[in-house]
Amino acid sequence: MHTDQVDVTVDVVAALVAEQFPQWRALPVRPLASSGTVNALFRVGTEIVVRFPLLPTADPQLRAELRQEQEYAGLLAAHLPIAVPEPLGLGEPGAGYPGPWTAYRFIPGEPAQLDRIGDLDTFARDLARVVTALHGIDTGGRGWPGSGRGGPLAAQDADARSALALSGGLTDTARLAEVWDRCRDTPGHDAAAVWIHADLMPGNLLVRDGRLAAIIDLGTVNVGDPAVDLMPAWNLLDAGARETYRRALGVDDAMWERGRGWALVQAINALPYYIETNPVMAGIAQHTLRAVLD
């Protein structure tokens, strides 16, 4: 998917696990299928999943980000009415892999998609309860840190226009540009920043027995505009469940349009980038862009 990504092998993973976590040495290691774009995933035994960034680096910043992700997992686990990843360890660079990596307890489930969800309205209400709880966690007065999703939507204008220019043969860019202009110019978030997941994509919402079972991949957790967490309204839900999600969250018109804008900018950036390399992500992007035009 990325020109400079590292292709991690089972043998490398097994050797690193055995060296750094000898208590797991005897457990079998196997790759875990995923359409994710940030990490290669491997099962270690039945209870553990290890995550290897596709773009590893020895830069201390990456290690700090992975450590922070694990700290945020503990924060969210204490407040959310649903499972989140439980950290088990932080791995270090070693032979065959030049960066840090992480270990979490495995959560059974499948990535959300329409044919795996028993009742979309129930799913939308369940997700809204989780998002409401997330947005209600005390931030200690923190504000948006200045990077990542959750800041002013208008700051995404250059990226959105560049991606629209690359997508002329892939989607209705003329209509999408009109929607983007409207969303971009919607009044911004003028209340206190809240905790946000910021990447509620279908692959980060696990379904088990037709119900929402877990929210995973906490690498984008941040403090900022809660509108970012409206993205599932367009990247997953149908029109009816979209309205159920909105009602359950009590969202006003301005926040709803900012949420539409975040969904649009995520999808229009993903579509030309993944159209040849990740059909699942490209398909989600196309679904999202059709939905934002409704």
NORZILIN-V367145 format. One record per residue. N is the residue number from 1. OMEGA is omega in degrees with one decimal (none if undefined). Layout:
BEGIN
n->N omega->OMEGA
n->N omega->OMEGA
END
This chain:
BEGIN
n->1 omega->-178.1
n->2 omega->-173.5
n->3 omega->-176.5
n->4 omega->-179.0
n->5 omega->176.2
n->6 omega->176.6
n->7 omega->-174.3
n->8 omega->-178.9
n->9 omega->177.1
n->10 omega->-178.5
n->11 omega->178.5
n->12 omega->-179.8
n->13 omega->-179.1
n->14 omega->-179.6
n->15 omega->180.0
n->16 omega->177.7
n->17 omega->-178.2
n->18 omega->-178.0
n->19 omega->-171.1
n->20 omega->178.0
n->21 omega->-173.3
n->22 omega->177.6
n->23 omega->178.3
n->24 omega->-171.7
n->25 omega->-174.3
n->26 omega->-175.9
n->27 omega->178.7
n->28 omega->179.1
n->29 omega->176.9
n->30 omega->179.4
n->31 omega->178.5
n->32 omega->-178.8
n->33 omega->-178.6
n->34 omega->173.0
n->35 omega->179.8
n->36 omega->-172.8
n->37 omega->-173.4
n->38 omega->-173.5
n->39 omega->163.4
n->40 omega->-174.3
n->41 omega->178.3
n->42 omega->171.6
n->43 omega->172.7
n->44 omega->-171.1
n->45 omega->-178.9
n->46 omega->-171.2
n->47 omega->-170.8
n->48 omega->169.6
n->49 omega->176.1
n->50 omega->-172.7
n->51 omega->-178.8
n->52 omega->177.5
n->53 omega->179.7
n->54 omega->179.6
n->55 omega->-175.3
n->56 omega->176.2
n->57 omega->175.7
n->58 omega->178.1
n->59 omega->-179.7
n->60 omega->-179.5
n->61 omega->179.7
n->62 omega->178.5
n->63 omega->179.0
n->64 omega->179.1
n->65 omega->179.4
n->66 omega->176.0
n->67 omega->178.9
n->68 omega->177.7
n->69 omega->179.6
n->70 omega->176.3
n->71 omega->178.8
n->72 omega->176.6
n->73 omega->177.6
n->74 omega->178.2
n->75 omega->-176.8
n->76 omega->-179.5
n->77 omega->-178.1
n->78 omega->-172.7
n->79 omega->-173.8
n->80 omega->-179.8
n->81 omega->-176.0
n->82 omega->179.7
n->83 omega->169.9
n->84 omega->-177.2
n->85 omega->178.0
n->86 omega->-178.5
n->87 omega->177.2
n->88 omega->-179.8
n->89 omega->176.6
n->90 omega->-178.4
n->91 omega->-177.9
n->92 omega->175.7
n->93 omega->178.9
n->94 omega->-178.1
n->95 omega->176.9
n->96 omega->-179.5
n->97 omega->-168.1
n->98 omega->-178.1
n->99 omega->177.0
n->100 omega->-179.1
n->101 omega->-172.2
n->102 omega->176.3
n->103 omega->179.4
n->104 omega->171.9
n->105 omega->-178.8
n->106 omega->176.1
n->107 omega->179.6
n->108 omega->179.4
n->109 omega->179.3
n->110 omega->176.7
n->111 omega->-176.8
n->112 omega->166.7
n->113 omega->-167.7
n->114 omega->-176.2
n->115 omega->175.9
n->116 omega->-176.8
n->117 omega->-176.2
n->118 omega->-179.7
n->119 omega->-173.6
n->120 omega->179.8
n->121 omega->176.3
n->122 omega->178.0
n->123 omega->-179.1
n->124 omega->178.7
n->125 omega->177.5
n->126 omega->179.6
n->127 omega->178.7
n->128 omega->177.7
n->129 omega->179.2
n->130 omega->-178.7
n->131 omega->177.4
n->132 omega->178.2
n->133 omega->179.1
n->134 omega->-177.5
n->135 omega->-179.8
n->136 omega->179.6
n->137 omega->-179.3
n->138 omega->179.2
n->139 omega->-176.6
n->140 omega->178.8
n->141 omega->-179.7
n->142 omega->172.1
n->143 omega->176.7
n->144 omega->-172.5
n->145 omega->177.4
n->146 omega->175.9
n->147 omega->-176.5
n->148 omega->178.3
n->149 omega->176.7
n->150 omega->175.7
n->151 omega->179.0
n->152 omega->-179.6
n->153 omega->-177.9
n->154 omega->178.7
n->155 omega->179.4
n->156 omega->-171.0
n->157 omega->-177.3
n->158 omega->179.0
n->159 omega->-179.3
n->160 omega->-178.0
n->161 omega->176.7
n->162 omega->-179.7
n->163 omega->176.0
n->164 omega->179.9
n->165 omega->179.7
n->166 omega->-169.2
n->167 omega->-174.7
n->168 omega->-179.9
n->169 omega->-173.2
n->170 omega->-174.9
n->171 omega->-177.7
n->172 omega->-173.4
n->173 omega->179.7
n->174 omega->179.0
n->175 omega->179.7
n->176 omega->177.5
n->177 omega->178.0
n->178 omega->178.0
n->179 omega->179.9
n->180 omega->179.4
n->181 omega->-179.5
n->182 omega->-179.3
n->183 omega->-178.3
n->184 omega->-176.0
n->185 omega->176.7
n->186 omega->177.5
n->187 omega->-176.4
n->188 omega->179.7
n->189 omega->-176.3
n->190 omega->175.9
n->191 omega->180.0
n->192 omega->174.9
n->193 omega->180.0
n->194 omega->172.8
n->195 omega->179.3
n->196 omega->172.3
n->197 omega->172.6
n->198 omega->176.8
n->199 omega->-179.1
n->200 omega->174.7
n->201 omega->179.8
n->202 omega->-179.6
n->203 omega->179.4
n->204 omega->176.0
n->205 omega->-177.5
n->206 omega->179.7
n->207 omega->174.4
n->208 omega->-177.9
n->209 omega->174.8
n->210 omega->-177.0
n->211 omega->173.9
n->212 omega->-174.2
n->213 omega->-175.7
n->214 omega->169.4
n->215 omega->-173.6
n->216 omega->177.1
n->217 omega->-173.3
n->218 omega->-176.5
n->219 omega->-179.7
n->220 omega->-179.9
n->221 omega->-168.8
n->222 omega->171.5
n->223 omega->-177.7
n->224 omega->-176.5
n->225 omega->-178.9
n->226 omega->-179.7
n->227 omega->-179.8
n->228 omega->-176.1
n->229 omega->171.3
n->230 omega->-174.0
n->231 omega->179.3
n->232 omega->177.3
n->233 omega->-178.4
n->234 omega->-175.7
n->235 omega->-177.8
n->236 omega->-168.8
n->237 omega->172.6
n->238 omega->-172.1
n->239 omega->-178.7
n->240 omega->179.7
n->241 omega->175.6
n->242 omega->178.5
n->243 omega->176.2
n->244 omega->178.5
n->245 omega->-179.5
n->246 omega->-179.2
n->247 omega->-178.3
n->248 omega->179.6
n->249 omega->-179.5
n->250 omega->-171.9
n->251 omega->176.9
n->252 omega->-173.7
n->253 omega->-177.0
n->254 omega->179.8
n->255 omega->179.3
n->256 omega->-179.6
n->257 omega->174.1
n->258 omega->176.4
n->259 omega->176.4
n->260 omega->179.3
n->261 omega->177.7
n->262 omega->177.6
n->263 omega->-178.8
n->264 omega->-174.7
n->265 omega->175.8
n->266 omega->-174.9
n->267 omega->-176.3
n->268 omega->172.9
n->269 omega->-178.0
n->270 omega->-170.4
n->271 omega->-178.6
n->272 omega->-178.4
n->273 omega->-172.9
n->274 omega->-173.5
n->275 omega->-178.8
n->276 omega->-169.3
n->277 omega->-176.7
n->278 omega->-175.0
n->279 omega->178.8
n->280 omega->179.4
n->281 omega->178.2
n->282 omega->177.9
n->283 omega->177.0
n->284 omega->178.6
n->285 omega->179.7
n->286 omega->175.0
n->287 omega->-177.0
n->288 omega->-176.8
n->289 omega->173.5
n->290 omega->-177.4
n->291 omega->-179.4
n->292 omega->177.3
n->293 omega->179.8
n->294 omega->none
END
